[in-house]
């Protein structure tokens, strides 16, 4: 099968640009080769900090649909000199079209056309595999290791930390970063150690809860004459809300001529991973290929807007044009842990804050984690002690947690809007009749945090609303002048 994206190679991986020979730098071990871990690796590649990435999968294969990134991530791509390629792989998101019925009629639009004026940049939607491929190519081949399943971690205090893998190998470094997703093996080992020391909060000693399941996929390139929405320059980002059932489905168009799609089912009663294990059916049966196919059959009849009035499309048409190995069914956990670090171990992305995709900010926040964490790691003194490292981790969590709390609230808002019921109807009505000042404020809340990497040349932020205050930028690059949104300080 051919793919519309570039093949995985590392020819574009940059050489370190910021070298300080007077410093003895900490060796960083990153577990997880997803979007967050790769973003962090891409930033550390610009420094003289030694790092390696360890990924459980045997080969890079990013499943999923599309990711809508706001203007809040533009600086990352610009600072790493991949912005032009990033924008070529995606389409601008100028509006979200909401279909509050199943009759293929747009009920209202959430207009984002003013985001460039307000935020200084425009958001883009990009297929998840394309974004993963782009970031993967920024990492030198010798710095990423596949088929590395973590078995245990051993924090030896000022002697470092060792990670043991299932293939019998191990590696020792100074800092361990868990970027390995919702069921993070790094987090499980960290929490086990903290629990034995009576340092783990009871709120963190819980199975992961979820109230939604999702089916995702991406079609092969389609003929735009039969799916005319592909002809439009901007991404046709359409969210259809089920009328009589707790379902919502999203379609997004890409420059590669594909359609990314996802269907979310809302569960009335919250479940956990423990519930799954206690069922007669195994977890693999519930979440494997057969389960994905069963859900595909259940949602085939749901209508899709394609721009083709003579031959309306349904989800079944998109499913039929999607390779089966690119369709997956997943559960969408929602939790923000209180504990993000301990000793030489720190967590980022889904490993410490798993947000519902309803708000569309999970990937964005993982990338922001990478920027802030890279800033604090780069600012560590020469030959940092465990105490130095924990202090940096505390600064990282203190900086990121308020934004994560805001993001969690926004995802709950969108999740409620799509799930049905009286509350959903009220929220939909308010969203439809939202005044312009409220829309602008919402835009600032969702994308006002526009962090930058302190050890790379800063990008001019041309937004009429200055970016939110960024402690790591000020603390790790004190001699510069930065304009902040006074309301966020």
C-alpha positions as CSV (number, residue, x, y, z in Angstrom):
1,X,0.0,0.0,0.0
2,X,1.4,3.4,-0.9
3,X,1.1,6.3,1.5
4,X,0.7,10.0,0.8
5,X,3.4,10.9,3.3
6,X,7.1,10.8,3.2
7,X,9.0,7.6,4.1
8,X,10.6,7.5,7.5
9,X,14.2,8.6,7.2
10,X,16.4,10.8,9.3
11,X,18.2,12.8,6.6
12,X,16.7,16.1,7.9
13,X,17.8,15.6,11.5
14,X,19.7,18.7,12.5
15,X,23.1,18.8,14.3
16,X,23.3,20.4,17.8
17,X,23.5,24.2,17.5
18,X,23.8,25.2,21.2
19,X,26.9,23.7,22.7
20,X,28.4,24.8,26.1
21,X,31.7,22.9,26.5
22,X,32.0,24.2,30.1
23,X,29.0,22.2,31.2
24,X,28.7,18.5,32.1
25,X,25.3,17.8,30.7
26,X,22.8,15.2,32.1
27,X,22.0,12.2,29.9
28,X,18.2,12.2,29.1
29,X,16.3,8.9,28.5
30,X,13.0,9.4,26.8
31,X,10.6,6.5,26.9
32,X,7.9,6.9,24.2
33,X,8.3,7.7,20.5
34,X,4.9,9.5,20.2
35,X,4.3,13.1,19.3
36,X,5.3,14.4,22.7
37,X,8.5,12.3,23.0
38,X,9.6,13.2,19.5
39,X,9.0,16.9,20.1
40,X,11.2,16.8,23.1
41,X,13.9,14.9,21.3
42,X,13.7,17.4,18.4
43,X,14.4,20.2,20.9
44,X,17.2,18.5,22.7
45,X,18.8,17.7,19.3
46,X,19.4,21.5,19.1
47,X,21.6,21.4,22.2
48,X,24.6,19.4,23.5
49,X,22.4,17.5,25.9
50,X,22.8,13.7,25.2
51,X,19.5,11.9,24.8
52,X,18.0,8.7,23.5
53,X,14.4,7.7,22.7
54,X,13.1,4.2,23.5
55,X,9.9,3.1,21.8
56,X,7.9,0.0,22.6
57,X,6.6,-0.6,19.0
58,X,8.8,-2.5,16.5
59,X,8.4,0.1,13.8
60,X,7.0,3.6,13.6
61,X,3.3,3.4,12.8
62,X,1.1,6.3,13.9
63,X,-2.5,5.3,13.8
64,X,-5.3,7.8,14.3
65,X,-7.2,10.4,12.5
66,X,-6.2,14.1,12.2
67,X,-4.9,16.6,14.7
68,X,-6.1,20.2,14.8
69,X,-3.4,22.4,16.2
70,X,-4.1,26.0,17.0
71,X,-1.7,28.9,16.6
72,X,-0.3,28.0,20.0
73,X,2.2,25.4,18.5
74,X,3.4,27.5,15.6
75,X,6.5,28.8,17.5
76,X,7.7,25.2,18.0
77,X,7.8,24.4,14.3
78,X,9.3,27.8,13.4
79,X,12.0,27.6,16.0
80,X,12.9,24.1,14.7
81,X,12.9,25.3,11.1
82,X,10.2,22.9,9.9
83,X,7.2,25.3,9.8
84,X,7.0,25.4,6.0
85,X,7.0,21.6,5.7
86,X,4.4,21.4,8.6
87,X,2.0,23.8,6.8
88,X,2.5,22.0,3.5
89,X,1.3,18.7,5.1
90,X,-1.8,20.3,6.7
91,X,-4.6,22.7,5.9
92,X,-5.6,25.9,7.6
93,X,-8.5,25.6,10.0
94,X,-10.6,28.7,9.5
95,X,-13.9,27.4,10.9
96,X,-15.5,24.5,12.7
97,X,-18.8,23.6,11.1
98,X,-21.2,22.1,13.6
99,X,-24.0,19.8,12.4
100,X,-26.5,19.7,15.3
101,X,-28.7,17.2,13.4
102,X,-28.3,14.2,11.1
103,X,-29.7,16.0,8.0
104,X,-26.4,17.2,6.6
105,X,-27.3,20.8,7.4
106,X,-24.8,23.2,9.1
107,X,-26.4,24.5,12.2
108,X,-23.7,27.0,13.0
109,X,-20.0,27.7,12.5
110,X,-17.3,28.6,15.0
111,X,-15.3,31.1,13.0
112,X,-11.6,31.1,13.5
113,X,-10.7,33.5,10.7
114,X,-9.6,36.2,13.2
115,X,-7.1,34.0,14.9
116,X,-4.1,35.4,12.9
117,X,-4.9,38.9,14.0
118,X,-5.5,37.9,17.6
119,X,-2.9,35.2,18.0
120,X,-0.4,36.1,15.3
121,X,-0.8,32.8,13.5
122,X,-3.4,30.4,12.0
123,X,-4.2,26.9,13.2
124,X,-3.7,23.9,11.0
125,X,-5.2,20.4,10.8
126,X,-2.8,17.6,9.9
127,X,-3.1,13.9,9.6
128,X,-1.6,12.3,12.7
129,X,0.6,9.9,10.7
130,X,2.0,12.9,8.7
131,X,2.9,14.8,11.8
132,X,4.5,11.8,13.4
133,X,6.5,11.2,10.3
134,X,7.7,14.8,10.2
135,X,8.8,14.8,13.8
136,X,10.4,11.3,13.5
137,X,12.6,12.5,10.7
138,X,14.1,15.2,13.0
139,X,15.7,12.5,15.2
140,X,19.0,10.9,14.1
141,X,18.7,7.2,13.5
142,X,21.2,6.3,16.3
143,X,19.1,8.1,18.9
144,X,15.8,6.2,18.6
145,X,15.5,2.6,19.5
146,X,12.5,0.4,18.6
147,X,11.1,-2.7,20.3
148,X,12.0,-1.4,23.8
149,X,9.4,-2.4,26.3
150,X,10.1,-1.1,29.8
151,X,10.1,-3.7,32.6
152,X,11.5,-1.7,35.5
153,X,13.3,1.4,36.5
154,X,15.8,1.8,39.3
155,X,16.5,5.3,40.7
156,X,19.9,5.1,42.3
157,X,19.9,8.7,43.7
158,X,23.0,10.7,42.7
159,X,24.4,7.6,40.8
160,X,21.7,8.0,38.1
161,X,18.7,5.9,37.0
162,X,18.6,2.6,35.1
163,X,15.8,1.3,32.8
164,X,15.5,-2.4,32.1
165,X,13.8,-3.6,28.9
166,X,12.1,-6.9,28.1
167,X,14.8,-7.8,25.5
168,X,17.3,-8.2,28.4
169,X,19.1,-4.9,27.8
170,X,19.3,-1.9,30.1
171,X,20.4,1.7,30.0
172,X,21.5,4.2,32.6
173,X,21.1,7.9,32.5
174,X,20.6,11.0,34.6
175,X,17.0,11.9,33.8
176,X,14.1,9.6,32.8
177,X,11.2,11.0,31.0
178,X,7.9,9.1,30.7
179,X,6.3,10.1,27.4
180,X,4.8,6.7,26.9
181,X,1.1,7.4,27.0
182,X,-1.9,6.8,29.2
183,X,-0.7,3.4,30.4
184,X,2.8,4.6,30.9
185,X,5.2,1.9,32.2
186,X,7.4,4.7,33.5
187,X,4.6,6.2,35.5
188,X,3.6,2.7,36.9
189,X,7.2,2.1,38.1
190,X,7.4,5.6,39.6
191,X,4.1,5.3,41.4
192,X,5.0,1.9,42.7
193,X,8.2,3.3,44.2
194,X,6.5,6.3,45.6
195,X,3.7,4.2,47.1
196,X,6.2,2.0,48.9
197,X,7.7,5.2,50.4
198,X,4.2,6.5,51.4
199,X,4.6,9.4,49.0
200,X,1.9,8.7,46.5
201,X,-1.4,10.6,46.9
202,X,-4.5,8.4,47.2
203,X,-6.0,10.3,44.3
204,X,-3.2,9.0,42.0
205,X,-3.5,5.4,43.1
206,X,-6.5,4.6,40.9
207,X,-7.3,2.8,37.6
208,X,-7.8,5.1,34.6
209,X,-11.4,6.1,34.1
210,X,-13.0,6.6,30.7
211,X,-16.5,7.6,29.6
212,X,-16.0,7.6,25.8
213,X,-14.8,5.1,23.2
214,X,-13.6,6.2,19.7
215,X,-13.3,4.7,16.3
216,X,-10.7,6.5,14.1
217,X,-9.3,6.1,10.6
218,X,-8.0,7.9,7.5
219,X,-9.1,7.1,3.9
220,X,-7.0,6.5,0.9
221,X,-6.7,9.5,-1.4
222,X,-10.2,10.2,-2.8
223,X,-11.3,11.5,-6.2
224,X,-12.3,15.2,-5.4
225,X,-15.0,15.1,-8.0
226,X,-16.9,12.6,-5.8
227,X,-15.8,14.3,-2.5
228,X,-15.8,18.0,-3.5
229,X,-14.9,19.3,0.0
230,X,-11.3,18.1,-0.8
231,X,-11.1,20.9,-3.4
232,X,-11.3,23.7,-0.8
233,X,-8.0,25.3,0.3
234,X,-8.9,25.3,4.0
235,X,-9.6,22.2,6.0
236,X,-13.3,21.3,6.0
237,X,-13.5,20.6,9.7
238,X,-17.0,19.2,10.4
239,X,-18.4,18.0,13.7
240,X,-21.8,16.2,13.6
241,X,-23.7,15.8,16.9
242,X,-26.0,12.8,17.1
243,X,-29.7,13.6,17.7
244,X,-31.1,10.5,19.3
245,X,-28.0,8.7,20.4
246,X,-24.8,9.7,22.4
247,X,-22.6,9.9,19.3
248,X,-20.5,12.6,17.6
249,X,-18.4,12.2,14.5
250,X,-15.8,14.4,12.9
251,X,-14.4,14.6,9.4
252,X,-11.4,16.7,8.3
253,X,-9.9,17.1,4.8
254,X,-6.1,17.0,4.1
255,X,-3.8,18.3,1.3
256,X,-3.1,14.6,0.4
257,X,-6.7,14.1,-0.8
258,X,-7.6,12.0,2.2
259,X,-10.4,12.4,4.7
260,X,-9.6,11.8,8.4
261,X,-12.6,10.7,10.5
262,X,-13.5,9.7,14.0
263,X,-16.6,8.6,15.8
264,X,-17.0,9.1,19.5
265,X,-19.5,7.2,21.6
266,X,-20.3,8.6,25.1
267,X,-20.9,6.0,27.9
268,X,-23.4,7.0,30.5
269,X,-21.5,5.3,33.4
270,X,-17.8,5.8,33.8
271,X,-15.6,2.6,33.3
272,X,-12.0,1.8,34.2
273,X,-9.4,-0.5,32.9
274,X,-10.1,-2.7,35.9
275,X,-13.7,-3.1,34.7
276,X,-12.4,-4.4,31.4
277,X,-10.2,-7.0,33.0
278,X,-13.1,-8.3,35.1
279,X,-15.3,-9.0,32.1
280,X,-15.6,-12.4,30.7
281,X,-14.3,-11.2,27.3
282,X,-10.6,-10.3,27.3
283,X,-9.4,-6.8,26.8
284,X,-7.9,-7.8,23.4
285,X,-11.3,-9.0,22.2
286,X,-12.9,-5.7,23.3
287,X,-10.4,-3.5,21.7
288,X,-8.9,-5.5,18.9
289,X,-9.6,-5.6,15.1
290,X,-12.9,-7.6,15.6
291,X,-14.2,-4.9,18.0
292,X,-13.3,-2.1,15.5
293,X,-15.1,-3.9,12.7
294,X,-18.2,-4.4,14.9
295,X,-18.3,-0.7,15.7
296,X,-17.8,0.1,12.0
297,X,-20.9,-1.9,11.2
298,X,-22.9,-0.1,13.8
299,X,-22.1,3.4,12.5
300,X,-22.1,2.9,8.7
301,X,-25.5,4.6,8.2
302,X,-24.5,7.9,9.8
303,X,-24.5,10.8,7.3
304,X,-21.4,12.7,6.2
305,X,-21.1,16.0,4.5
306,X,-18.9,15.8,1.4
307,X,-20.1,18.7,-0.8
308,X,-21.6,16.2,-3.2
309,X,-25.3,16.9,-3.4
310,X,-26.1,14.3,-6.0
311,X,-24.5,11.5,-4.1
312,X,-24.5,12.0,-0.3
313,X,-21.8,10.2,1.6
314,X,-22.1,8.2,4.8
315,X,-19.5,7.0,7.3
316,X,-19.8,3.6,5.6
317,X,-18.4,5.1,2.5
318,X,-15.4,6.5,4.4
319,X,-14.9,3.2,6.1
320,X,-14.9,1.3,2.8
321,X,-12.2,3.7,1.5
322,X,-10.0,3.2,4.6
323,X,-7.4,0.5,4.8
324,X,-8.4,-1.9,7.6
325,X,-5.0,-1.6,9.3
326,X,-5.5,2.1,9.6
327,X,-8.8,1.7,11.6
328,X,-8.6,1.4,15.3
329,X,-11.0,1.5,18.3
330,X,-9.7,3.1,21.4
331,X,-11.0,4.1,24.8
332,X,-10.5,7.7,25.8
333,X,-9.3,8.0,29.4
334,X,-9.6,11.3,31.2
335,X,-7.5,12.0,34.3
336,X,-5.0,14.6,35.5
337,X,-2.6,13.1,38.0
338,X,-1.3,15.1,40.9
339,X,2.1,13.5,40.8
340,X,4.2,14.3,37.7
341,X,7.7,13.5,39.0
342,X,9.8,11.8,41.6
343,X,13.6,11.6,42.0
344,X,15.1,11.5,38.5
345,X,11.8,10.6,36.8
346,X,9.4,13.0,35.2
347,X,6.2,12.5,33.2
348,X,4.8,14.4,30.2
349,X,1.8,14.3,27.9
350,X,-0.8,11.5,28.3
351,X,1.4,9.9,31.0
352,X,0.5,12.6,33.5
353,X,-2.6,14.3,32.0
354,X,-4.9,12.4,29.7
355,X,-7.5,14.7,28.3
356,X,-10.6,13.9,26.3
357,X,-10.1,14.6,22.6
358,X,-13.4,16.5,22.6
359,X,-11.5,19.8,23.2
360,X,-8.8,19.0,20.6
361,X,-5.9,20.0,22.9
362,X,-4.2,16.8,23.9
363,X,-1.4,16.8,21.4
364,X,-0.9,20.6,21.7
365,X,-0.4,20.3,25.4
366,X,2.1,17.4,25.0
367,X,4.1,19.7,22.7
368,X,3.9,22.5,25.2
369,X,5.2,20.1,27.9
370,X,8.1,19.3,25.7
371,X,9.0,23.0,25.3
372,X,8.8,23.8,29.0
373,X,10.6,20.7,30.1
374,X,13.4,21.3,27.5
375,X,13.8,24.8,28.9
376,X,14.2,23.7,32.5
377,X,16.5,20.7,31.6
378,X,18.7,23.0,29.5
379,X,19.0,25.4,32.4
380,X,20.3,22.8,34.9
381,X,23.7,23.5,36.3
382,X,26.8,21.5,35.3
383,X,26.7,17.9,36.8
384,X,23.3,18.4,38.3
385,X,22.4,16.6,41.5
386,X,19.1,14.7,42.2
387,X,18.0,17.8,44.2
388,X,18.8,20.1,41.2
389,X,16.8,17.8,38.9
390,X,13.8,17.6,41.2
391,X,13.7,21.4,41.6
392,X,13.6,21.7,37.8
393,X,10.8,19.1,37.6
394,X,8.8,21.0,40.2
395,X,9.2,24.2,38.2
396,X,8.0,22.4,35.1
397,X,4.9,21.1,36.8
398,X,4.1,24.4,38.5
399,X,4.3,26.1,35.1
400,X,2.2,23.6,33.1
401,X,-0.4,22.5,35.6
402,X,-2.6,25.7,35.5
403,X,-2.9,25.4,31.7
404,X,-3.7,21.7,31.9
405,X,-6.4,22.5,34.5
406,X,-7.9,25.0,32.0
407,X,-7.7,22.5,29.1
408,X,-9.3,19.8,31.2
409,X,-12.3,22.1,31.9
410,X,-12.6,23.0,28.2
411,X,-12.6,19.4,27.1
412,X,-15.3,18.6,29.6
413,X,-17.4,21.5,28.2
414,X,-17.1,20.1,24.6
415,X,-17.7,16.6,25.7
416,X,-20.9,17.6,27.4
417,X,-22.0,19.6,24.3
418,X,-21.6,16.5,22.1
419,X,-23.0,13.8,24.5
420,X,-26.7,14.7,24.4
421,X,-29.2,15.5,27.1
422,X,-30.5,18.7,28.6
423,X,-27.1,20.1,29.5
424,X,-25.9,19.4,25.9
425,X,-28.9,21.3,24.5
426,X,-28.2,24.3,26.7
427,X,-24.5,24.4,25.7
428,X,-25.3,24.0,22.0
429,X,-27.7,26.9,22.2
430,X,-25.2,29.1,24.0
431,X,-22.4,28.2,21.5
432,X,-24.7,28.9,18.5
433,X,-25.6,32.4,19.9
434,X,-22.2,33.3,21.4
435,X,-21.4,37.0,21.0
436,X,-18.2,38.0,19.2
437,X,-16.4,39.1,22.4
438,X,-17.0,35.7,24.0
439,X,-15.7,33.9,20.9
440,X,-12.5,36.1,21.0
441,X,-12.1,35.3,24.7
442,X,-12.5,31.6,24.1
443,X,-9.8,31.8,21.4
444,X,-7.4,33.5,23.8
445,X,-8.2,30.9,26.6
446,X,-7.5,28.0,24.2
447,X,-4.4,29.4,22.4
448,X,-3.2,32.3,24.6
449,X,-0.5,30.0,26.0
450,X,2.1,30.2,23.2
451,X,5.4,29.0,24.8
452,X,8.8,29.2,23.1
453,X,12.1,27.4,23.6
454,X,14.5,29.7,25.5
455,X,17.7,28.3,23.9
456,X,16.6,28.8,20.3
457,X,16.1,32.2,18.5
458,X,12.8,33.6,19.6
459,X,10.0,33.9,17.0
460,X,8.3,37.3,16.8
461,X,4.7,37.0,18.2
462,X,2.5,39.3,16.1
463,X,-0.7,38.6,17.9
464,X,-2.8,41.6,19.2
465,X,-3.1,39.6,22.4
466,X,0.4,38.9,23.9
467,X,1.2,35.3,24.9
468,X,0.5,34.1,28.4
469,X,3.3,34.5,30.9
470,X,6.0,31.8,30.5
471,X,8.1,31.4,33.6
472,X,10.7,29.0,32.0
473,X,11.3,31.6,29.2
474,X,12.0,34.4,31.7
475,X,13.9,32.2,34.2
476,X,16.2,30.5,31.7
477,X,16.8,33.4,29.4
478,X,16.8,36.4,31.8
479,X,18.5,39.1,29.7
480,X,15.8,39.3,27.0
481,X,12.7,41.4,26.7
482,X,9.4,39.6,26.4
483,X,5.9,41.0,26.1
484,X,3.3,39.2,28.1
485,X,-0.5,39.3,28.5
486,X,-0.7,41.3,31.8
487,X,-4.0,39.5,32.7
488,X,-2.1,36.1,32.7
489,X,0.8,37.2,35.0
